[in-house]
Amino acid sequence: MILTFGQYNTLVAAHRRVAHDQLTQQTEFTELMISYYLSGLLANGLITAIDDEADMHYKLTDTGIQCLIDYERQNPELIVARTLYLS
């Protein structure tokens, strides 16, 4: 899958289990943008939603991790934050 920079940035922010409001803080995207990116990432199986009683959380799937690795390999100049996705 080809990622946009916005999708990539959202995936980086969600590389560990993250709450919806944390995504907004980490990406500095508007609520509308976050919702748009999340819907596409969920539909393509790159993230999964975890509904606990307090808040909705998101985390990368194995496919999402692979997309991040591929994106960073192909676009090293656009890397937002180098992190270990497998931890």
Steps between C-alpha positions, in 0.01 A plus 500: 500500500620850422475730802446874498710707738191555718435126524867441578499766771188345657657153493817630667290661774313172551805275502413405856151475640376860497176675592311712249581828678869406509496463121370855470778629726780302336409572140364854550229412247144623538234265629356472149838404353562240772158345437566492124840335535378253763210385285732425208763330716236287672338405168837389361591299810801711594372580849252339732258669738486388861186613680559499873260654747688828536595590143557370149860398437682413178800283431691389194440164342787297357401635158515855637848441639616366163353804322695731732821312437444507122407871502813594696719289275361672189478854649787549747481879466138502627549296817313664789656310790719194487353248741514128549168374371556146608525574873 
